[in-house]
Amino acid sequence: MITQEKQTALTGNHLKDLFAVFLTFMKISPLTFGGGITMIPHIESEIVNKRNWLAKEDIPNVVAIAQSAPGSVALNSAVYIGYTVRGIPGAMSAIAGMLVPASLIIVGLTYLYLNYQNLDIVQNAFKGIRPAIIGLIVFAAYKIGKRAIYNKFTLMVFLLTLCTLGFLNLSPVCLIIGGGLIGLFQSIWEHRRG
């Protein structure tokens, strides 16, 4: 959540802050080609480093909540951050900032693809985009993992999840719920111990 120090990054002018949220997510939105996870480094750069709205330690929480909630990771992240910065109006500004450029890009790409899909240059562009997206996803996973796996317990949960995902045919929903329950029980255990 937003801390007292982070509040100082806000101007106090509600409309100016809402416009800043809108513009920030309008800048991030075109960078989500390949899925919402690919935007995590951009969120960190804009929201943490430039705007100082959240701390680096908050990014894994943003990702966890965005992936746990139904819907797009990109929109869920925007809603969470916008709400954290300026409540419901902030969430709406963040959604608008994500949707405006994405909608324009999709309409433009759809038109171009339907009219020029057989050209070699278009086919080659899509071949080049695929490995770039994989690289962005791996980079985002690495950055999140560095902060999410910080002790033996979190390493054990990660390895257990990885093994379960690799060897059993379980739905990711079950893994998310299981991880949440394990974290809850661990928190209760630590609270009772000390």
Sequence and secondary structure as in RCSB ss.txt:
>XXXX:A:sequence
MITQEKQTALTGNHLKDLFAVFLTFMKISPLTFGGGITMIPHIESEIVNKRNWLAKEDIPNVVAIAQSAPGSVAL
NSAVYIGYTVRGIPGAMSAIAGMLVPASLIIVGLTYLYLNYQNLDIVQNAFKGIRPAIIGLIVFAAYKIGKRAIY
NKFTLMVFLLTLCTLGFLNLSPVCLIIGGGLIGLFQSIWEHRRG
>XXXX:A:secstr
   HHHHTTS S HHHHHHHHHHHHHHHGGGGTT GGGGHHHHIIIIIIIS  S GGGHHHHHHHHHHSSS HHH
HHHHHHHHHHHHHHHHHHHHHHHHHHHHHHHHHHHHHHHHHTTSHHHHHHHHHHHHHHHHHHHHHHHHHHHHH  
SHHHHHHHHHHHHHHHHS   HHHHHHHHHHHHHHHHHHHHHH 
